Amino acid sequence: MHGSHWVENQVGGFAEETVTPGWDRDASGVGTTPESIGTRSSEPEVSGFAIASAVVGILWIFGVGAIAAVVTGHLALRSIKRSDGRLTGRVGARLGLVLGYLGIVGLIMFVVEIVVRPI
């Protein structure tokens, strides 16, 4: 598309739009070059839930932290899976899950020991 062409505006009328050679607009109206189509604009980010899961899993406090590590680990894995490559952090999420589940098992063993053990 070189020069100008007619485009429909938001009120149902038509207006002339000037197009710079080599540039086009995507569906959101953002200008793109032919080379940039299909490329990501930035590096993938690490999921905040993955970081939280790993940190809370390492520093779990009386089972509450272990439960938080499991919950945030599952949320992280779900958001990473749905992000289409924009988020990373599977290792941190899995670390938080493993430590969280170990913390829950440890808490259960502690409670059972307290209840069963004679005074």
The first five atom37 places (N, CA, C, CB, O) and aatype in JSON, in Angstrom:
{
  "aatype": [12, 8, 7, 15, 8, 17, 19, 6, 2, 5, 19, 7, 7, 13, 0, 6, 6, 16, 19, 16, 14, 7, 17, 3, 1, 3, 0, 15, 7, 19, 7, 16, 16, 14, 6, 15, 9, 7, 16, 1, 15, 15, 6, 14, 6, 19, 15, 7, 13, 0, 9, 0, 15, 0, 19, 19, 7, 9, 10, 17, 9, 13, 7, 19, 7, 0, 9, 0, 0, 19, 19, 16, 7, 8, 10, 0, 10, 1, 15, 9, 11, 1, 15, 3, 7, 1, 10, 16, 7, 1, 19, 7, 0, 1, 10, 7, 10, 19, 10, 7, 18, 10, 7, 9, 19, 7, 10, 9, 12, 13, 19, 19, 6, 9, 19, 19, 1, 14, 9],
  "atom_mask": [
    [1, 1, 1, 1, 1],
    [1, 1, 1, 1, 1],
    [1, 1, 1, 0, 1],
    [1, 1, 1, 1, 1],
    [1, 1, 1, 1, 1],
    [1, 1, 1, 1, 1],
    [1, 1, 1, 1, 1],
    [1, 1, 1, 1, 1],
    [1, 1, 1, 1, 1],
    [1, 1, 1, 1, 1],
    [1, 1, 1, 1, 1],
    [1, 1, 1, 0, 1],
    [1, 1, 1, 0, 1],
    [1, 1, 1, 1, 1],
    [1, 1, 1, 1, 1],
    [1, 1, 1, 1, 1],
    [1, 1, 1, 1, 1],
    [1, 1, 1, 1, 1],
    [1, 1, 1, 1, 1],
    [1, 1, 1, 1, 1],
    [1, 1, 1, 1, 1],
    [1, 1, 1, 0, 1],
    [1, 1, 1, 1, 1],
    [1, 1, 1, 1, 1],
    [1, 1, 1, 1, 1],
    [1, 1, 1, 1, 1],
    [1, 1, 1, 1, 1],
    [1, 1, 1, 1, 1],
    [1, 1, 1, 0, 1],
    [1, 1, 1, 1, 1],
    [1, 1, 1, 0, 1],
    [1, 1, 1, 1, 1],
    [1, 1, 1, 1, 1],
    [1, 1, 1, 1, 1],
    [1, 1, 1, 1, 1],
    [1, 1, 1, 1, 1],
    [1, 1, 1, 1, 1],
    [1, 1, 1, 0, 1],
    [1, 1, 1, 1, 1],
    [1, 1, 1, 1, 1],
    [1, 1, 1, 1, 1],
    [1, 1, 1, 1, 1],
    [1, 1, 1, 1, 1],
    [1, 1, 1, 1, 1],
    [1, 1, 1, 1, 1],
    [1, 1, 1, 1, 1],
    [1, 1, 1, 1, 1],
    [1, 1, 1, 0, 1],
    [1, 1, 1, 1, 1],
    [1, 1, 1, 1, 1],
    [1, 1, 1, 1, 1],
    [1, 1, 1, 1, 1],
    [1, 1, 1, 1, 1],
    [1, 1, 1, 1, 1],
    [1, 1, 1, 1, 1],
    [1, 1, 1, 1, 1],
    [1, 1, 1, 0, 1],
    [1, 1, 1, 1, 1],
    [1, 1, 1, 1, 1],
    [1, 1, 1, 1, 1],
    [1, 1, 1, 1, 1],
    [1, 1, 1, 1, 1],
    [1, 1, 1, 0, 1],
    [1, 1, 1, 1, 1],
    [1, 1, 1, 0, 1],
    [1, 1, 1, 1, 1],
    [1, 1, 1, 1, 1],
    [1, 1, 1, 1, 1],
    [1, 1, 1, 1, 1],
    [1, 1, 1, 1, 1],
    [1, 1, 1, 1, 1],
    [1, 1, 1, 1, 1],
    [1, 1, 1, 0, 1],
    [1, 1, 1, 1, 1],
    [1, 1, 1, 1, 1],
    [1, 1, 1, 1, 1],
    [1, 1, 1, 1, 1],
    [1, 1, 1, 1, 1],
    [1, 1, 1, 1, 1],
    [1, 1, 1, 1, 1],
    [1, 1, 1, 1, 1],
    [1, 1, 1, 1, 1],
    [1, 1, 1, 1, 1],
    [1, 1, 1, 1, 1],
    [1, 1, 1, 0, 1],
    [1, 1, 1, 1, 1],
    [1, 1, 1, 1, 1],
    [1, 1, 1, 1, 1],
    [1, 1, 1, 0, 1],
    [1, 1, 1, 1, 1],
    [1, 1, 1, 1, 1],
    [1, 1, 1, 0, 1],
    [1, 1, 1, 1, 1],
    [1, 1, 1, 1, 1],
    [1, 1, 1, 1, 1],
    [1, 1, 1, 0, 1],
    [1, 1, 1, 1, 1],
    [1, 1, 1, 1, 1],
    [1, 1, 1, 1, 1],
    [1, 1, 1, 0, 1],
    [1, 1, 1, 1, 1],
    [1, 1, 1, 1, 1],
    [1, 1, 1, 0, 1],
    [1, 1, 1, 1, 1],
    [1, 1, 1, 1, 1],
    [1, 1, 1, 0, 1],
    [1, 1, 1, 1, 1],
    [1, 1, 1, 1, 1],
    [1, 1, 1, 1, 1],
    [1, 1, 1, 1, 1],
    [1, 1, 1, 1, 1],
    [1, 1, 1, 1, 1],
    [1, 1, 1, 1, 1],
    [1, 1, 1, 1, 1],
    [1, 1, 1, 1, 1],
    [1, 1, 1, 1, 1],
    [1, 1, 1, 1, 1],
    [1, 1, 1, 1, 1],
    [1, 1, 1, 1, 1]
  ],
  "atom_positions": [
    [[0.84, -1.17, 0.0], [0.0, 0.0, 0.0], [0.89, 1.24, 0.0], [-0.95, 0.0, 1.21], [1.63, 1.47, 0.95]],
    [[0.81, 2.0, -1.03], [1.59, 3.23, -1.12], [0.62, 4.39, -1.27], [2.6, 3.18, -2.3], [-0.47, 4.24, -1.81]],
    [[1.05, 5.54, -0.79], [0.22, 6.73, -0.95], [-0.88, 6.78, 0.08], [0.0, 0.0, 0.0], [-0.62, 6.74, 1.28]],
    [[-2.12, 6.86, -0.39], [-3.23, 6.93, 0.55], [-4.33, 5.98, 0.1], [-3.77, 8.38, 0.65], [-4.38, 5.55, -1.05]],
    [[-5.21, 5.66, 1.03], [-6.36, 4.83, 0.73], [-7.49, 5.22, 1.68], [-6.02, 3.3, 0.85], [-7.27, 5.95, 2.65]],
    [[-8.67, 4.74, 1.4], [-9.84, 5.08, 2.21], [-10.05, 4.02, 3.27], [-11.1, 5.22, 1.33], [-10.0, 2.83, 2.99]],
    [[-10.28, 4.46, 4.49], [-10.54, 3.55, 5.6], [-11.83, 3.98, 6.3], [-9.36, 3.53, 6.6], [-12.19, 5.16, 6.31]],
    [[-12.52, 2.99, 6.88], [-13.75, 3.3, 7.61], [-13.39, 3.83, 8.98], [-14.67, 2.06, 7.72], [-12.58, 3.23, 9.68]],
    [[-13.98, 4.96, 9.38], [-13.7, 5.48, 10.72], [-14.74, 4.95, 11.7], [-13.69, 7.03, 10.71], [-15.66, 4.23, 11.31]],
    [[-14.61, 5.3, 12.96], [-15.44, 4.72, 14.0], [-16.89, 5.17, 13.98], [-14.86, 5.05, 15.32], [-17.74, 4.52, 14.59]],
    [[-17.21, 6.24, 13.3], [-18.6, 6.7, 13.26], [-19.31, 6.23, 12.01], [-18.65, 8.22, 13.35], [-20.42, 6.69, 11.72]],
    [[-18.7, 5.32, 11.27], [-19.37, 4.74, 10.12], [-19.07, 5.44, 8.8], [0.0, 0.0, 0.0], [-19.47, 4.95, 7.75]],
    [[-18.38, 6.56, 8.84], [-18.01, 7.24, 7.6], [-16.67, 6.75, 7.1], [0.0, 0.0, 0.0], [-16.08, 5.83, 7.67]],
    [[-16.2, 7.36, 6.05], [-14.92, 6.98, 5.49], [-14.0, 8.19, 5.48], [-15.07, 6.4, 4.09], [-14.45, 9.32, 5.29]],
    [[-12.72, 7.94, 5.69], [-11.73, 9.01, 5.68], [-10.5, 8.52, 4.92], [-11.36, 9.46, 7.13], [-10.23, 7.32, 4.87]],
    [[-9.77, 9.45, 4.35], [-8.57, 9.09, 3.63], [-7.41, 8.99, 4.61], [-8.26, 10.11, 2.51], [-7.22, 9.86, 5.45]],
    [[-6.62, 7.91, 4.5], [-5.49, 7.69, 5.39], [-4.23, 7.6, 4.54], [-5.68, 6.41, 6.25], [-4.19, 6.89, 3.54]],
    [[-3.21, 8.32, 4.96], [-1.94, 8.27, 4.25], [-1.09, 7.15, 4.83], [-1.2, 9.63, 4.34], [-0.97, 7.03, 6.05]],
    [[-0.52, 6.33, 3.95], [0.29, 5.2, 4.38], [1.72, 5.41, 3.91], [-0.29, 3.87, 3.84], [1.96, 5.65, 2.73]],
    [[2.66, 5.32, 4.84], [4.07, 5.43, 4.5], [4.52, 4.12, 3.88], [4.93, 5.79, 5.75], [4.21, 3.06, 4.43]],
    [[5.22, 4.14, 2.76], [5.67, 2.89, 2.14], [6.49, 2.05, 3.11], [6.5, 3.19, 0.88], [7.37, 2.56, 3.8]],
    [[6.2, 0.75, 3.15], [6.9, -0.16, 4.05], [6.27, -0.29, 5.42], [0.0, 0.0, 0.0], [6.71, -1.11, 6.23]],
    [[5.25, 0.5, 5.71], [4.59, 0.45, 7.0], [3.14, 0.06, 6.82], [4.7, 1.8, 7.73], [2.53, 0.33, 5.78]],
    [[2.6, -0.58, 7.82], [1.2, -0.96, 7.81], [0.69, -0.88, 9.24], [0.99, -2.39, 7.21], [1.48, -0.69, 10.17]],
    [[-0.58, -1.01, 9.44], [-1.15, -1.01, 10.79], [-1.77, -2.38, 11.03], [-2.21, 0.13, 10.97], [-2.42, -2.96, 10.16]],
    [[-1.56, -2.89, 12.28], [-2.2, -4.15, 12.62], [-3.62, -3.87, 13.1], [-1.39, -4.92, 13.7], [-4.08, -2.72, 13.06]],
    [[-4.32, -4.91, 13.56], [-5.73, -4.76, 13.95], [-5.92, -3.78, 15.09], [-6.29, -6.11, 14.34], [-6.98, -3.17, 15.2]],
    [[-4.91, -3.61, 15.95], [-5.04, -2.69, 17.07], [-4.71, -1.26, 16.7], [-4.16, -3.14, 18.21], [-4.84, -0.36, 17.52]],
    [[-4.28, -1.04, 15.44], [-3.93, 0.3, 15.01], [-2.49, 0.66, 15.24], [0.0, 0.0, 0.0], [-2.08, 1.79, 14.99]],
    [[-1.68, -0.3, 15.72], [-0.27, -0.06, 15.98], [0.5, -0.23, 14.69], [0.28, -1.01, 17.08], [0.3, -1.22, 13.97]],
    [[1.37, 0.72, 14.37], [2.16, 0.62, 13.16], [3.2, -0.47, 13.25], [0.0, 0.0, 0.0], [3.87, -0.62, 14.27]],
    [[3.34, -1.24, 12.18], [4.33, -2.31, 12.13], [5.03, -2.29, 10.8], [3.68, -3.68, 12.38], [4.46, -1.86, 9.79]],
    [[6.27, -2.74, 10.78], [6.99, -2.91, 9.53], [6.87, -4.37, 9.13], [8.5, -2.49, 9.66], [6.59, -5.22, 9.97]],
    [[7.06, -4.67, 7.85], [6.98, -6.08, 7.43], [7.95, -6.98, 8.19], [7.25, -6.2, 5.95], [7.65, -8.15, 8.41]],
    [[9.1, -6.46, 8.58], [10.09, -7.26, 9.3], [9.65, -7.57, 10.73], [11.42, -6.54, 9.32], [10.07, -8.58, 11.29]],
    [[8.82, -6.72, 11.32], [8.47, -6.91, 12.73], [7.26, -7.8, 12.93], [8.2, -5.58, 13.36], [6.96, -8.17, 14.06]],
    [[6.56, -8.17, 11.88], [5.37, -9.0, 12.02], [5.79, -10.39, 12.45], [4.57, -9.06, 10.69], [6.69, -10.99, 11.85]],
    [[5.16, -10.91, 13.49], [5.46, -12.23, 14.0], [6.62, -12.28, 14.96], [0.0, 0.0, 0.0], [7.02, -13.37, 15.37]],
    [[7.17, -11.14, 15.34], [8.27, -11.12, 16.3], [7.78, -10.52, 17.61], [9.48, -10.33, 15.75], [6.84, -9.73, 17.63]],
    [[8.43, -10.91, 18.68], [8.08, -10.37, 19.99], [8.84, -9.08, 20.21], [8.38, -11.38, 21.12], [9.99, -8.94, 19.78]],
    [[8.21, -8.14, 20.88], [8.83, -6.85, 21.09], [9.83, -6.85, 22.25], [7.78, -5.81, 21.33], [10.67, -5.95, 22.33]],
    [[9.75, -7.84, 23.15], [10.66, -7.85, 24.29], [10.95, -9.29, 24.7], [10.07, -7.05, 25.47], [10.33, -10.24, 24.22]],
    [[11.89, -9.41, 25.61], [12.24, -10.72, 26.15], [11.12, -11.24, 27.04], [13.58, -10.64, 26.94], [10.36, -10.44, 27.6]],
    [[10.99, -12.57, 27.18], [9.99, -13.11, 28.1], [10.29, -12.69, 29.53], [9.94, -14.64, 28.01], [11.45, -12.54, 29.91]],
    [[9.24, -12.49, 30.31], [9.39, -12.1, 31.71], [9.24, -13.32, 32.6], [8.35, -11.02, 32.09], [8.58, -14.29, 32.23]],
    [[9.85, -13.26, 33.77], [9.7, -14.33, 34.75], [8.4, -14.08, 35.51], [10.93, -14.4, 35.73], [8.14, -12.95, 35.94]],
    [[7.6, -15.11, 35.67], [6.32, -15.0, 36.38], [6.55, -14.62, 37.83], [5.55, -16.32, 36.29], [7.36, -15.23, 38.52]],
    [[5.83, -13.62, 38.29], [5.9, -13.21, 39.69], [5.42, -14.3, 40.62], [0.0, 0.0, 0.0], [5.94, -14.45, 41.73]],
    [[4.43, -15.07, 40.18], [3.95, -16.19, 40.99], [5.04, -17.25, 41.15], [2.7, -16.81, 40.35], [5.16, -17.85, 42.22]],
    [[5.83, -17.47, 40.1], [6.91, -18.45, 40.19], [7.95, -18.02, 41.22], [7.58, -18.65, 38.81], [8.42, -18.83, 42.02]],
    [[8.3, -16.75, 41.19], [9.26, -16.23, 42.17], [8.69, -16.35, 43.58], [9.61, -14.75, 41.85], [9.38, -16.8, 44.5]],
    [[7.45, -15.94, 43.75], [6.81, -16.02, 45.07], [6.74, -17.46, 45.57], [5.4, -15.41, 45.02], [6.98, -17.72, 46.75]],
    [[6.42, -18.39, 44.68], [6.32, -19.79, 45.07], [7.65, -20.32, 45.55], [5.82, -20.62, 43.91], [7.71, -21.01, 46.57]],
    [[8.73, -20.01, 44.83], [10.05, -20.48, 45.23], [10.48, -19.85, 46.56], [11.09, -20.17, 44.14], [10.99, -20.55, 47.44]],
    [[10.29, -18.56, 46.7], [10.72, -17.87, 47.93], [9.92, -18.36, 49.13], [10.56, -16.35, 47.78], [10.5, -18.67, 50.18]],
    [[8.61, -18.43, 48.99], [7.78, -18.86, 50.13], [8.03, -20.34, 50.44], [6.27, -18.62, 49.82], [7.97, -20.75, 51.59]],
    [[8.3, -21.13, 49.4], [8.61, -22.54, 49.64], [9.89, -22.72, 50.43], [0.0, 0.0, 0.0], [9.97, -23.6, 51.28]],
    [[10.88, -21.88, 50.16], [12.13, -21.94, 50.9], [11.95, -21.43, 52.33], [13.22, -21.12, 50.18], [12.52, -22.0, 53.26]],
    [[11.16, -20.4, 52.51], [11.0, -19.76, 53.81], [9.65, -20.07, 54.46], [11.16, -18.27, 53.67], [9.1, -19.23, 55.18]],
    [[9.1, -21.25, 54.23], [7.75, -21.53, 54.73], [7.69, -21.4, 56.23], [7.31, -22.92, 54.31], [8.63, -21.74, 56.95]],
    [[6.56, -20.9, 56.69], [6.39, -20.6, 58.11], [5.16, -21.34, 58.62], [6.25, -19.06, 58.34], [4.03, -20.99, 58.29]],
    [[5.38, -22.38, 59.44], [4.3, -23.1, 60.11], [3.19, -23.58, 59.17], [3.7, -22.23, 61.15], [2.02, -23.52, 59.54]],
    [[3.52, -24.04, 58.02], [2.53, -24.6, 57.12], [1.79, -23.59, 56.28], [0.0, 0.0, 0.0], [1.4, -23.9, 55.16]],
    [[1.6, -22.38, 56.79], [0.9, -21.35, 56.01], [1.73, -20.99, 54.78], [0.63, -20.07, 56.87], [1.19, -20.84, 53.68]],
    [[3.03, -20.86, 54.96], [3.92, -20.58, 53.84], [3.95, -21.73, 52.85], [0.0, 0.0, 0.0], [4.03, -21.51, 51.64]],
    [[3.88, -22.97, 53.36], [3.88, -24.13, 52.49], [2.63, -24.14, 51.62], [3.98, -25.43, 53.31], [2.69, -24.44, 50.43]],
    [[1.51, -23.82, 52.21], [0.25, -23.76, 51.45], [0.33, -22.64, 50.41], [-0.96, -23.55, 52.39], [-0.1, -22.81, 49.28]],
    [[0.88, -21.49, 50.81], [1.04, -20.38, 49.87], [1.97, -20.76, 48.72], [1.57, -19.14, 50.6], [1.74, -20.37, 47.58]],
    [[3.03, -21.53, 49.02], [3.96, -21.97, 47.97], [3.26, -22.88, 46.97], [5.17, -22.7, 48.59], [3.48, -22.76, 45.77]],
    [[2.41, -23.76, 47.45], [1.67, -24.67, 46.56], [0.68, -23.88, 45.7], [0.92, -25.75, 47.38], [0.6, -24.09, 44.49]],
    [[-0.06, -22.98, 46.32], [-1.06, -22.2, 45.58], [-0.38, -21.33, 44.53], [-1.88, -21.32, 46.55], [-0.79, -21.33, 43.36]],
    [[0.65, -20.58, 44.92], [1.32, -19.71, 43.95], [2.06, -20.52, 42.88], [2.29, -18.77, 44.66], [2.17, -20.07, 41.74]],
    [[2.56, -21.69, 43.23], [3.21, -22.55, 42.24], [2.24, -23.0, 41.16], [0.0, 0.0, 0.0], [2.56, -22.97, 39.97]],
    [[1.05, -23.41, 41.58], [0.04, -23.81, 40.59], [-0.43, -22.61, 39.76], [-1.16, -24.46, 41.3], [-0.63, -22.74, 38.55]],
    [[-0.62, -21.47, 40.39], [-1.0, -20.26, 39.64], [0.08, -19.89, 38.63], [-1.26, -19.08, 40.6], [-0.23, -19.49, 37.51]],
    [[1.34, -20.01, 39.03], [2.45, -19.69, 38.13], [2.46, -20.62, 36.92], [3.79, -19.77, 38.87], [2.57, -20.16, 35.79]],
    [[2.35, -21.92, 37.16], [2.37, -22.86, 36.04], [1.22, -22.61, 35.08], [2.33, -24.3, 36.55], [1.38, -22.71, 33.86]],
    [[0.04, -22.29, 35.64], [-1.11, -22.01, 34.78], [-0.89, -20.75, 33.96], [-2.39, -21.89, 35.62], [-1.18, -20.74, 32.76]],
    [[-0.4, -19.68, 34.58], [-0.2, -18.43, 33.85], [0.93, -18.56, 32.82], [0.11, -17.29, 34.82], [0.86, -17.97, 31.75]],
    [[1.98, -19.32, 33.14], [3.07, -19.54, 32.19], [2.56, -20.33, 30.98], [4.24, -20.29, 32.86], [2.9, -20.01, 29.84]],
    [[1.74, -21.34, 31.23], [1.2, -22.14, 30.14], [0.31, -21.31, 29.22], [0.4, -23.32, 30.7], [0.35, -21.48, 28.0]],
    [[-0.47, -20.41, 29.78], [-1.4, -19.59, 29.0], [-0.74, -18.36, 28.37], [-2.54, -19.15, 29.87], [-1.38, -17.67, 27.57]],
    [[0.52, -18.07, 28.72], [1.14, -16.82, 28.26], [1.7, -16.88, 26.85], [2.24, -16.44, 29.19], [2.15, -15.86, 26.33]],
    [[1.69, -18.04, 26.23], [2.2, -18.19, 24.86], [3.66, -17.74, 24.75], [1.33, -17.38, 23.88], [4.04, -17.08, 23.78]],
    [[4.46, -18.11, 25.75], [5.89, -17.81, 25.72], [6.3, -16.46, 26.27], [0.0, 0.0, 0.0], [7.49, -16.15, 26.31]],
    [[5.34, -15.65, 26.71], [5.68, -14.33, 27.26], [6.21, -14.42, 28.69], [4.48, -13.42, 27.21], [6.91, -13.52, 29.15]],
    [[5.87, -15.52, 29.4], [6.31, -15.69, 30.78], [7.19, -16.94, 30.88], [5.1, -15.79, 31.74], [6.96, -17.93, 30.19]],
    [[8.17, -16.88, 31.76], [9.01, -18.03, 32.08], [8.98, -18.23, 33.58], [10.47, -17.84, 31.56], [8.32, -17.47, 34.29]],
    [[9.68, -19.24, 34.07], [9.76, -19.47, 35.51], [9.24, -20.82, 35.95], [0.0, 0.0, 0.0], [8.91, -21.0, 37.12]],
    [[9.17, -21.78, 35.02], [8.67, -23.11, 35.4], [9.51, -23.74, 36.51], [8.65, -24.03, 34.17], [8.98, -24.4, 37.4]],
    [[10.82, -23.54, 36.45], [11.7, -24.14, 37.46], [11.39, -23.57, 38.84], [13.19, -23.89, 37.11], [11.29, -24.33, 39.81]],
    [[11.23, -22.27, 38.95], [10.89, -21.66, 40.24], [9.54, -22.12, 40.74], [0.0, 0.0, 0.0], [9.37, -22.37, 41.93]],
    [[8.57, -22.23, 39.83], [7.24, -22.68, 40.23], [7.29, -24.12, 40.73], [6.26, -22.57, 39.06], [6.68, -24.45, 41.75]],
    [[8.02, -24.97, 40.01], [8.13, -26.37, 40.44], [8.9, -26.5, 41.75], [8.81, -27.22, 39.34], [8.55, -27.33, 42.59]],
    [[9.94, -25.69, 41.93], [10.68, -25.7, 43.18], [9.75, -25.33, 44.34], [11.87, -24.72, 43.12], [9.75, -25.99, 45.38]],
    [[8.95, -24.29, 44.15], [7.99, -23.89, 45.18], [6.96, -24.98, 45.47], [0.0, 0.0, 0.0], [6.59, -25.19, 46.62]],
    [[6.5, -25.66, 44.41], [5.54, -26.75, 44.6], [6.15, -27.89, 45.42], [5.06, -27.28, 43.25], [5.54, -28.38, 46.37]],
    [[7.35, -28.31, 45.04], [8.0, -29.42, 45.75], [8.23, -29.05, 47.21], [9.33, -29.8, 45.07], [7.89, -29.81, 48.11]],
    [[8.81, -27.87, 47.45], [9.07, -27.46, 48.82], [7.78, -27.25, 49.6], [9.9, -26.18, 48.84], [7.71, -27.56, 50.79]],
    [[6.76, -26.72, 48.94], [5.47, -26.53, 49.6], [4.82, -27.84, 50.01], [0.0, 0.0, 0.0], [4.33, -27.97, 51.13]],
    [[4.83, -28.82, 49.08], [4.25, -30.12, 49.43], [5.07, -30.81, 50.52], [4.18, -31.02, 48.18], [4.5, -31.45, 51.4]],
    [[6.41, -30.68, 50.48], [7.23, -31.24, 51.55], [6.92, -30.55, 52.89], [8.72, -31.1, 51.22], [6.88, -31.2, 53.93]],
    [[6.71, -29.25, 52.84], [6.35, -28.52, 54.05], [5.02, -28.96, 54.62], [0.0, 0.0, 0.0], [4.86, -29.06, 55.83]],
    [[4.05, -29.22, 53.74], [2.74, -29.69, 54.21], [2.86, -31.07, 54.83], [1.72, -29.71, 53.05], [2.27, -31.34, 55.88]],
    [[3.63, -31.96, 54.19], [3.84, -33.3, 54.74], [4.55, -33.19, 56.09], [4.67, -34.18, 53.76], [4.19, -33.88, 57.05]],
    [[5.56, -32.33, 56.17], [6.26, -32.12, 57.44], [5.34, -31.6, 58.53], [0.0, 0.0, 0.0], [5.42, -32.03, 59.68]],
    [[4.46, -30.69, 58.17], [3.5, -30.15, 59.14], [2.55, -31.24, 59.63], [2.7, -28.99, 58.53], [2.26, -31.33, 60.82]],
    [[2.08, -32.06, 58.71], [1.17, -33.15, 59.09], [1.89, -34.13, 60.02], [0.64, -33.9, 57.83], [1.32, -34.57, 61.02]],
    [[3.13, -34.47, 59.69], [3.89, -35.38, 60.55], [4.1, -34.77, 61.93], [5.25, -35.72, 59.9], [4.03, -35.47, 62.94]],
    [[4.37, -33.48, 61.98], [4.55, -32.79, 63.26], [3.28, -32.83, 64.09], [4.99, -31.34, 63.03], [3.33, -33.12, 65.29]],
    [[2.15, -32.55, 63.48], [0.87, -32.55, 64.19], [0.53, -33.95, 64.68], [-0.25, -32.02, 63.29], [0.08, -34.12, 65.82]],
    [[0.74, -34.95, 63.84], [0.47, -36.33, 64.24], [1.37, -36.71, 65.41], [0.69, -37.3, 63.06], [0.91, -37.36, 66.35]],
    [[2.63, -36.33, 65.38], [3.56, -36.64, 66.47], [3.1, -35.98, 67.77], [4.99, -36.19, 66.11], [3.17, -36.6, 68.83]],
    [[2.63, -34.75, 67.71], [2.16, -34.05, 68.9], [0.91, -34.71, 69.45], [1.88, -32.58, 68.6], [0.79, -34.88, 70.67]],
    [[-0.02, -35.1, 68.6], [-1.29, -35.68, 69.04], [-1.09, -37.08, 69.57], [-2.31, -35.69, 67.88], [-1.68, -37.44, 70.59]],
    [[-0.27, -37.89, 68.91], [-0.11, -39.29, 69.29], [0.84, -39.46, 70.46], [0.39, -40.09, 68.12], [0.65, -40.36, 71.28]],
    [[1.84, -38.63, 70.56], [2.87, -38.77, 71.6], [2.27, -38.53, 72.99], [4.05, -37.79, 71.35], [1.58, -37.53, 73.22]],
    [[2.53, -39.46, 73.91], [2.04, -39.24, 75.29], [2.88, -38.17, 75.98], [2.07, -40.57, 76.12], [4.08, -38.02, 75.71]],
    [[2.25, -37.46, 76.85], [2.92, -36.36, 77.57], [3.74, -36.87, 78.69], [1.93, -35.37, 78.09], [4.38, -36.09, 79.4]]
  ]
}
